[in-house]
Amino acid sequence: MNKLVRQMLEGALGSVWLRGEVSNLKQAASGHTYFTLKDDKAEISAVRFKSASPFLPAPTQPLQDGMEILAYGRATLYEPRGRYQFIVSLVQPAGLGALQVAFEQLKRKLEKEGLFDEEHKQPLPSYPLHVGVVTSSTGAAIRDIISVSSRRFPLVQIYLFPSSVQGESAPDEIVSAIASAQRFSTSHTPLDLLIVGRGGGSLEDLNVFNAESVARAIYACTIPVISAVGHEIDFTISDFVADRRAPTPSAAAEIAFPNLDDLRRQLQTMVVQNLRRVRASIDRREDRMNSRLHEYVFRLPERKIDSLSQRLDLQLQGLLRGTQQALTTRTQALDHAKGLLQLSDPRLPLRRGYSITRISGEKEPLRDTTRLSSGMSIETMLQRGIVLSSVRGVKKDEDR
Protein backbone atom coordinates (compact mmCIF):
# COMPACT_ATOMS: atom_id res chain seq x y z
CA MET A 1 0.00 0.00 0.00
CA ASN A 2 2.87 2.38 0.85
CA LYS A 3 4.39 1.74 -2.56
CA LEU A 4 1.10 2.43 -4.31
CA VAL A 5 0.56 5.63 -2.32
CA ARG A 6 4.10 6.80 -3.15
CA GLN A 7 3.56 6.24 -6.87
CA MET A 8 0.23 8.07 -6.79
CA LEU A 9 1.71 10.97 -4.80
CA GLU A 10 4.75 11.46 -7.01
CA GLY A 11 2.72 11.08 -10.20
CA ALA A 12 0.06 13.56 -9.14
CA LEU A 13 2.27 16.38 -7.85
CA GLY A 14 5.64 16.16 -9.56
CA SER A 15 8.18 18.82 -8.59
CA VAL A 16 6.99 21.98 -6.85
CA TRP A 17 8.27 25.07 -5.04
CA LEU A 18 7.40 25.46 -1.35
CA ARG A 19 7.91 28.51 0.81
CA GLY A 20 8.20 28.13 4.56
CA GLU A 21 10.18 28.37 7.74
CA VAL A 22 12.83 25.86 8.77
CA SER A 23 12.39 24.16 12.15
CA ASN A 24 13.62 21.03 13.92
CA LEU A 25 16.82 21.14 11.86
CA LYS A 26 19.06 18.08 12.26
CA GLN A 27 22.35 17.33 10.51
CA ALA A 28 22.91 13.58 10.22
CA ALA A 29 26.36 11.96 10.31
CA SER A 30 25.82 10.93 6.69
CA GLY A 31 25.71 14.59 5.67
CA HIS A 32 21.96 14.60 4.95
CA THR A 33 19.88 17.40 6.45
CA TYR A 34 16.49 16.71 8.03
CA PHE A 35 14.09 19.52 8.97
CA THR A 36 10.45 20.59 9.07
CA LEU A 37 9.18 23.15 6.60
CA LYS A 38 6.14 25.03 7.93
CA ASP A 39 3.99 28.12 7.51
CA ASP A 40 1.15 29.46 9.64
CA LYS A 41 -1.29 26.79 8.40
CA ALA A 42 0.65 23.55 7.94
CA GLU A 43 3.98 21.80 8.04
CA ILE A 44 5.77 18.95 6.23
CA SER A 45 8.80 16.83 7.02
CA ALA A 46 11.65 17.55 4.61
CA VAL A 47 15.05 16.07 3.79
CA ARG A 48 17.89 17.54 1.79
CA PHE A 49 20.44 14.93 0.77
CA LYS A 50 24.16 15.65 0.80
CA SER A 51 24.40 15.36 -3.00
CA ALA A 52 21.60 17.86 -3.65
CA SER A 53 22.22 21.12 -5.54
CA PRO A 54 23.51 23.91 -3.28
CA PHE A 55 22.31 27.47 -3.07
CA LEU A 56 22.91 29.32 -6.30
CA PRO A 57 25.60 30.52 -6.47
CA ALA A 58 26.48 29.48 -2.90
CA PRO A 59 24.79 29.70 0.46
CA THR A 60 25.42 32.98 2.18
CA GLN A 61 24.70 31.13 5.41
CA PRO A 62 23.89 27.50 6.29
CA LEU A 63 20.36 26.32 6.92
CA GLN A 64 19.23 27.06 10.45
CA ASP A 65 16.03 27.04 12.48
CA GLY A 66 13.83 30.03 11.84
CA MET A 67 15.20 30.70 8.33
CA GLU A 68 12.56 31.33 5.65
CA ILE A 69 13.42 29.59 2.41
CA LEU A 70 12.15 28.64 -1.03
CA ALA A 71 12.57 24.88 -1.48
CA TYR A 72 12.21 23.09 -4.81
CA GLY A 73 11.60 19.35 -4.78
CA ARG A 74 9.06 16.58 -4.83
CA ALA A 75 6.66 15.04 -2.35
CA THR A 76 7.04 11.33 -1.72
CA LEU A 77 6.38 8.59 0.79
CA TYR A 78 9.19 6.86 2.67
CA GLU A 79 7.93 3.30 2.32
CA PRO A 80 9.78 1.58 5.21
CA ARG A 81 8.11 3.87 7.74
CA GLY A 82 5.09 5.03 5.78
CA ARG A 83 6.15 8.63 6.35
CA TYR A 84 5.08 11.44 4.05
CA GLN A 85 8.00 13.83 3.31
CA PHE A 86 9.37 16.44 0.93
CA ILE A 87 12.71 15.76 -0.79
CA VAL A 88 14.44 19.10 -1.39
CA SER A 89 16.76 19.40 -4.39
CA LEU A 90 17.20 23.18 -4.57
CA VAL A 91 17.19 25.78 -1.81
CA GLN A 92 17.00 29.55 -2.19
CA PRO A 93 16.61 32.34 0.36
CA ALA A 94 12.99 33.43 0.47
CA GLY A 95 11.94 36.79 -0.86
CA LEU A 96 11.03 38.42 -4.14
CA GLY A 97 13.54 37.54 -6.89
CA ALA A 98 15.69 35.38 -4.62
CA LEU A 99 16.87 33.19 -7.50
CA GLN A 100 17.70 36.24 -9.57
CA VAL A 101 19.57 37.77 -6.65
CA ALA A 102 21.69 34.64 -6.31
CA PHE A 103 22.34 34.67 -10.05
CA GLU A 104 23.45 38.30 -9.91
CA GLN A 105 25.73 37.56 -6.97
CA LEU A 106 27.63 34.91 -8.88
CA LYS A 107 27.66 37.03 -12.01
CA ARG A 108 29.23 39.98 -10.17
CA LYS A 109 31.77 37.69 -8.50
CA LEU A 110 32.96 36.09 -11.73
CA GLU A 111 32.86 39.37 -13.63
CA LYS A 112 35.08 40.94 -10.99
CA GLU A 113 37.55 38.06 -11.43
CA GLY A 114 37.68 38.76 -15.18
CA LEU A 115 36.01 35.57 -16.41
CA PHE A 116 33.74 37.56 -18.73
CA ASP A 117 36.45 39.79 -20.25
CA GLU A 118 36.54 39.87 -24.04
CA GLU A 119 40.33 39.64 -24.07
CA HIS A 120 40.08 36.06 -22.78
CA LYS A 121 37.58 34.92 -25.42
CA GLN A 122 38.94 32.83 -28.27
CA PRO A 123 37.83 33.37 -31.88
CA LEU A 124 35.77 30.60 -33.42
CA PRO A 125 37.36 28.69 -36.31
CA SER A 126 36.00 29.51 -39.76
CA TYR A 127 35.96 25.89 -40.95
CA PRO A 128 35.78 23.48 -37.98
CA LEU A 129 36.33 19.89 -39.05
CA HIS A 130 36.34 18.24 -35.59
CA VAL A 131 33.70 19.45 -33.11
CA GLY A 132 32.98 18.15 -29.63
CA VAL A 133 29.54 18.35 -28.01
CA VAL A 134 28.89 18.15 -24.25
CA THR A 135 25.23 17.27 -23.72
CA SER A 136 22.91 14.38 -23.02
CA SER A 137 23.25 11.43 -25.38
CA THR A 138 19.45 11.01 -25.45
CA GLY A 139 18.41 14.65 -25.64
CA ALA A 140 17.22 16.67 -28.60
CA ALA A 141 20.31 18.91 -28.54
CA ILE A 142 22.70 16.40 -30.12
CA ARG A 143 20.13 15.44 -32.75
CA ASP A 144 19.57 19.08 -33.67
CA ILE A 145 23.31 19.74 -33.97
CA ILE A 146 23.83 16.68 -36.18
CA SER A 147 20.87 17.65 -38.34
CA VAL A 148 22.15 21.19 -38.90
CA SER A 149 25.71 20.01 -39.57
CA SER A 150 24.47 17.50 -42.18
CA ARG A 151 22.62 20.27 -43.96
CA ARG A 152 25.21 23.03 -43.72
CA PHE A 153 28.64 21.40 -43.51
CA PRO A 154 28.72 17.59 -43.99
CA LEU A 155 32.52 17.56 -43.82
CA VAL A 156 32.49 18.05 -40.04
CA GLN A 157 33.03 15.15 -37.63
CA ILE A 158 31.10 15.41 -34.36
CA TYR A 159 32.32 13.79 -31.13
CA LEU A 160 29.84 13.40 -28.28
CA PHE A 161 31.03 13.66 -24.67
CA PRO A 162 27.85 12.58 -22.85
CA SER A 163 26.68 14.17 -19.63
CA SER A 164 23.41 14.57 -17.84
CA VAL A 165 22.16 18.15 -18.17
CA GLN A 166 19.72 18.24 -15.28
CA GLY A 167 19.54 16.96 -11.77
CA GLU A 168 21.83 16.91 -8.80
CA SER A 169 24.87 15.33 -10.46
CA ALA A 170 24.67 17.33 -13.71
CA PRO A 171 27.24 20.08 -12.85
CA ASP A 172 29.91 17.54 -11.93
CA GLU A 173 29.19 15.46 -15.03
CA ILE A 174 29.41 18.51 -17.29
CA VAL A 175 32.75 19.50 -15.75
CA SER A 176 34.01 15.93 -16.22
CA ALA A 177 32.82 15.84 -19.86
CA ILE A 178 34.65 19.10 -20.63
CA ALA A 179 37.82 17.65 -19.12
CA SER A 180 37.36 14.48 -21.23
CA ALA A 181 37.01 16.58 -24.37
CA GLN A 182 40.27 18.37 -23.63
CA ARG A 183 42.11 15.10 -23.00
CA PHE A 184 40.70 13.67 -26.25
CA SER A 185 41.81 16.79 -28.12
CA THR A 186 45.34 16.46 -26.73
CA SER A 187 45.88 12.72 -27.10
CA HIS A 188 43.69 11.70 -30.08
CA THR A 189 42.14 14.23 -32.46
CA PRO A 190 42.54 18.00 -31.96
CA LEU A 191 39.09 19.54 -31.56
CA ASP A 192 38.43 22.84 -33.34
CA LEU A 193 35.35 23.71 -31.27
CA LEU A 194 33.32 22.57 -28.27
CA ILE A 195 29.54 23.09 -27.89
CA VAL A 196 28.21 22.84 -24.33
CA GLY A 197 24.47 22.96 -23.70
CA ARG A 198 21.02 21.42 -23.85
CA GLY A 199 17.54 22.05 -25.14
CA GLY A 200 14.87 23.98 -23.27
CA GLY A 201 13.61 22.97 -19.86
CA SER A 202 12.35 24.09 -16.49
CA LEU A 203 14.06 26.58 -14.22
CA GLU A 204 15.66 23.79 -12.21
CA ASP A 205 16.84 22.03 -15.37
CA LEU A 206 18.60 25.12 -16.71
CA ASN A 207 20.12 26.06 -13.36
CA VAL A 208 22.92 23.53 -13.78
CA PHE A 209 24.47 25.97 -16.26
CA ASN A 210 24.53 28.61 -13.52
CA ALA A 211 26.83 26.43 -11.40
CA GLU A 212 30.15 28.05 -10.58
CA SER A 213 32.06 24.83 -11.27
CA VAL A 214 30.66 24.66 -14.81
CA ALA A 215 31.53 28.31 -15.44
CA ARG A 216 35.12 27.83 -14.31
CA ALA A 217 35.50 24.66 -16.39
CA ILE A 218 34.36 26.52 -19.52
CA TYR A 219 36.68 29.42 -18.73
CA ALA A 220 39.67 27.09 -18.30
CA CYS A 221 38.93 25.13 -21.49
CA THR A 222 41.61 25.64 -24.14
CA ILE A 223 39.16 24.73 -26.93
CA PRO A 224 36.84 27.54 -28.15
CA VAL A 225 33.45 27.02 -26.48
CA ILE A 226 29.91 27.89 -27.57
CA SER A 227 27.33 27.91 -24.77
CA ALA A 228 24.06 26.62 -26.20
CA VAL A 229 21.47 26.41 -23.43
CA GLY A 230 17.92 26.26 -24.83
CA HIS A 231 16.51 29.57 -23.69
CA GLU A 232 15.91 32.32 -26.22
CA ILE A 233 15.73 35.36 -23.93
CA ASP A 234 17.45 34.72 -20.60
CA PHE A 235 21.18 34.23 -20.10
CA THR A 236 23.00 31.71 -17.91
CA ILE A 237 26.40 32.14 -16.29
CA SER A 238 27.79 29.74 -18.89
CA ASP A 239 26.73 32.17 -21.63
CA PHE A 240 28.83 34.95 -20.14
CA VAL A 241 31.93 32.79 -19.67
CA ALA A 242 31.86 31.00 -23.04
CA ASP A 243 33.63 32.36 -26.10
CA ARG A 244 30.26 32.64 -27.88
CA ARG A 245 26.62 32.35 -26.79
CA ALA A 246 23.87 30.70 -28.80
CA PRO A 247 20.20 30.73 -27.75
CA THR A 248 19.65 27.07 -28.73
CA PRO A 249 21.76 24.08 -29.79
CA SER A 250 20.45 24.47 -33.35
CA ALA A 251 21.55 28.11 -33.35
CA ALA A 252 24.97 27.03 -32.07
CA ALA A 253 25.31 24.71 -35.05
CA GLU A 254 24.25 27.52 -37.39
CA ILE A 255 26.95 29.73 -35.88
CA ALA A 256 29.65 27.05 -35.84
CA PHE A 257 29.26 25.48 -39.27
CA PRO A 258 29.64 27.39 -42.53
CA ASN A 259 27.05 26.89 -45.23
CA LEU A 260 28.43 24.57 -47.89
CA ASP A 261 26.37 26.30 -50.59
CA ASP A 262 27.91 29.64 -49.61
CA LEU A 263 31.36 28.06 -49.74
CA ARG A 264 30.69 26.76 -53.24
CA ARG A 265 29.67 30.23 -54.39
CA GLN A 266 32.73 31.77 -52.73
CA LEU A 267 34.96 29.17 -54.34
CA GLN A 268 33.45 29.83 -57.77
CA THR A 269 33.98 33.56 -57.30
CA MET A 270 37.60 33.00 -56.25
CA VAL A 271 38.23 30.73 -59.27
CA VAL A 272 36.82 33.34 -61.66
CA GLN A 273 38.87 36.10 -60.04
CA ASN A 274 42.05 34.02 -60.17
CA LEU A 275 41.43 33.12 -63.83
CA ARG A 276 41.03 36.79 -64.64
CA ARG A 277 44.27 37.62 -62.86
CA VAL A 278 46.11 34.81 -64.69
CA ARG A 279 44.67 35.96 -68.02
CA ALA A 280 45.73 39.54 -67.35
CA SER A 281 49.23 38.39 -66.39
CA ILE A 282 49.53 36.35 -69.59
CA ASP A 283 48.36 39.32 -71.65
CA ARG A 284 50.96 41.59 -70.02
CA ARG A 285 53.74 39.10 -70.66
CA GLU A 286 52.60 38.65 -74.25
CA ASP A 287 52.67 42.41 -74.82
CA ARG A 288 56.15 42.57 -73.31
CA MET A 289 57.35 39.74 -75.53
CA ASN A 290 55.96 41.39 -78.65
CA SER A 291 57.68 44.63 -77.67
CA ARG A 292 61.02 42.85 -77.22
CA LEU A 293 60.71 41.12 -80.58
CA HIS A 294 60.67 44.53 -82.25
CA GLU A 295 63.90 45.64 -80.59
CA TYR A 296 67.21 46.02 -82.49
CA VAL A 297 68.65 42.68 -81.41
CA PHE A 298 65.75 40.73 -82.89
CA ARG A 299 65.57 42.82 -86.08
CA LEU A 300 69.30 42.24 -86.92
CA PRO A 301 70.25 38.98 -85.17
CA GLU A 302 73.27 38.36 -87.47
CA ARG A 303 75.02 41.51 -86.23
CA LYS A 304 74.49 40.48 -82.66
CA ILE A 305 75.95 37.04 -83.37
CA ASP A 306 79.02 38.59 -85.13
CA SER A 307 79.62 40.89 -82.20
CA LEU A 308 79.44 38.02 -79.75
CA SER A 309 81.79 35.92 -81.96
CA GLN A 310 84.40 38.70 -81.97
CA ARG A 311 84.15 39.04 -78.22
CA LEU A 312 84.64 35.28 -77.89
CA ASP A 313 87.76 35.36 -80.12
CA LEU A 314 89.30 38.12 -78.01
CA GLN A 315 88.63 36.24 -74.83
CA LEU A 316 90.15 33.02 -76.29
CA GLN A 317 93.29 34.88 -77.37
CA GLY A 318 93.71 36.36 -73.94
CA LEU A 319 93.23 32.94 -72.40
CA LEU A 320 95.91 31.41 -74.68
CA ARG A 321 98.40 34.18 -73.89
CA GLY A 322 97.85 33.74 -70.20
CA THR A 323 98.29 29.98 -70.49
CA GLN A 324 101.54 30.37 -72.48
CA GLN A 325 102.96 32.80 -69.96
CA ALA A 326 102.09 30.52 -67.08
CA LEU A 327 103.73 27.56 -68.88
CA THR A 328 106.93 29.53 -69.54
CA THR A 329 107.16 30.63 -65.91
CA ARG A 330 106.69 27.06 -64.69
CA THR A 331 109.38 25.77 -67.12
CA GLN A 332 111.92 28.33 -65.93
CA ALA A 333 111.24 27.46 -62.33
CA LEU A 334 111.72 23.76 -63.15
CA ASP A 335 115.07 24.39 -64.82
CA HIS A 336 116.27 26.42 -61.84
CA ALA A 337 115.26 23.68 -59.44
CA LYS A 338 117.02 21.11 -61.61
CA GLY A 339 120.27 23.10 -61.48
CA LEU A 340 120.08 23.39 -57.71
CA LEU A 341 119.48 19.67 -57.43
CA GLN A 342 122.54 18.91 -59.54
CA LEU A 343 124.74 21.19 -57.45
CA SER A 344 123.65 19.39 -54.31
CA ASP A 345 124.50 15.94 -55.74
CA PRO A 346 127.22 14.38 -53.45
CA ARG A 347 128.73 12.51 -56.37
CA LEU A 348 129.64 15.68 -58.24
CA PRO A 349 132.97 16.21 -56.34
CA LEU A 350 133.93 12.59 -57.01
CA ARG A 351 133.96 13.29 -60.74
CA ARG A 352 136.51 16.05 -60.14
CA GLY A 353 138.96 13.67 -58.34
CA TYR A 354 137.81 14.09 -54.76
CA SER A 355 136.86 11.18 -52.48
CA ILE A 356 134.64 10.55 -49.45
CA THR A 357 135.99 8.68 -46.42
CA ARG A 358 133.95 7.23 -43.57
CA ILE A 359 134.42 4.70 -40.79
CA SER A 360 133.38 1.23 -41.87
CA GLY A 361 129.72 0.53 -41.08
CA GLU A 362 128.79 4.24 -40.77
CA LYS A 363 127.09 6.51 -43.29
CA GLU A 364 128.35 9.90 -42.18
CA PRO A 365 131.57 11.08 -43.93
CA LEU A 366 134.67 11.92 -41.85
CA ARG A 367 135.42 15.61 -41.52
CA ASP A 368 138.35 15.43 -39.05
CA THR A 369 140.61 12.87 -37.31
CA THR A 370 139.23 13.16 -33.80
CA ARG A 371 137.27 9.94 -34.12
CA LEU A 372 140.07 7.87 -35.69
CA SER A 373 142.62 5.66 -33.98
CA SER A 374 145.19 3.10 -35.16
CA GLY A 375 143.73 -0.17 -36.37
CA MET A 376 140.29 1.18 -37.31
CA SER A 377 138.82 0.14 -40.67
CA ILE A 378 137.77 2.91 -43.02
CA GLU A 379 136.17 3.10 -46.49
CA THR A 380 137.14 5.57 -49.20
CA MET A 381 134.57 6.21 -51.95
CA LEU A 382 135.96 7.23 -55.35
CA GLN A 383 134.10 8.09 -58.55
CA ARG A 384 134.28 4.42 -59.42
CA GLY A 385 134.63 1.92 -56.58
CA ILE A 386 135.42 1.89 -52.86
CA VAL A 387 138.86 1.40 -51.19
CA LEU A 388 138.94 -0.51 -47.89
CA SER A 389 141.93 0.28 -45.64
CA SER A 390 143.15 0.20 -42.07
CA VAL A 391 144.45 3.20 -40.11
CA ARG A 392 148.18 2.93 -39.31
CA GLY A 393 148.39 6.28 -37.62
CA VAL A 394 146.67 9.64 -37.22
CA LYS A 395 148.15 13.11 -37.71
CA LYS A 396 146.33 16.03 -36.22
CA ASP A 397 146.46 19.60 -37.46
CA GLU A 398 149.10 20.64 -34.89
CA ASP A 399 151.32 17.78 -36.06
CA ARG A 400 151.65 19.22 -39.55
Phi, psi and omega in degrees: 000318178301319179297316180296316179297319179299315180297319179294320182294312181293322180290328184280323186262316186070208181268140183216163171262136174235140176244129180188184182257141180277134175213164180053042184289130178224133178255113182282159179298333179288348183099351178284151181246125179247136180201172174251134177252121187220158168232198185282356183243334185201173177213162179213141175289139183225153176221137176237112184286157184301325183277001184291160179297140180280183168305154174248120003279331180197151182293129176287336175204152181290162175301140177208159180302138178091350180284136175265127186227165166253121182243130179251130180180205184221145177276140181208179178236126177279102191301316184302330182244000180062035184256130178279129183209169182243119179268115185269127177251337182218133182234134177227149172298141181288159179128162182296125177070029183299319180294321178293323178298315179298319178300314181294327178297312180293321179300314180296321180298311182289325178295321178296326178283351178091012182289343181260358187298139181295331183295341179267353184277135181269144176289147178281143179292146181288324183227076181288127180257339180229112186235129175264149180229124176256107180192182178287140180288343182250001183277173180284339185300312183293325178293320179296317181296316179296320180297314180294319180296322179296326181280319187268316190213078185296347181289342186286145174250128184252131180243121181268130173245092192293146177201147171289148184239018173201157180101180188293323184269358187300313181304315180295322180292322178295316178300317179295321180293321177297318177297321178296320179297320179291320177296318178299318181295328181279320189260340184240276183238121179299126179271135179276335188201152177227126177254125181240122179170197181197172175282187182293164180184188181284174179301316180295321181299316184282343185293343179296335179273004170259002181289138181297323181296321178293317180299315182290328177294320178294319180297321182279350183292130180278348177270137175304135188240134169252125174272122186229070178266131191288069175216119188291322191259306186284158177250152170250170177299324179300325180297321182287326184278327185296162178289336179206143178251138174233140183290335180214162175301323178297318178295324177299319178294323177297321179289318188286320190258128175290157179277121183298325178296319177296321179296322178298315179296319178297320180295318178299318178298317180296320179297315179298316180297318180294321178298320178296318179295319179295318179297318179295321179295319178297318179298318179297317180293325178294318178298319180294321179295316178298323178295319180293324180296338179268003178285170185302318186296327180274337178283326179233070184295331181296320180295322178295320179293318178299317180297318178292326178294316178297318179297323179293319178299316180297319180292324178293320178297316178297323179293320179294317178299316180297321179294319180295319179296318179296322180293320179296316179299317180295323180294316178298317179297324179292318178297319179296317179295325179295319178297316179297322180295321179293320180295330181272005180288121182293343181276350181298317178295331181296326179290341179265009176100000177277165179225168179235125182245139177211156179294140182303134180089353179251161181255335182284134177288153176280135178246344176206181187261007187294337183263356184264152174210161183301139178092351181285147178269137179228162179235135179242120181265124176254182178299323178230109175097172182231136178258127176260131183212171180237141183283124177267331179190167184229129175249128178268172183299324182285346178277351184287000000 
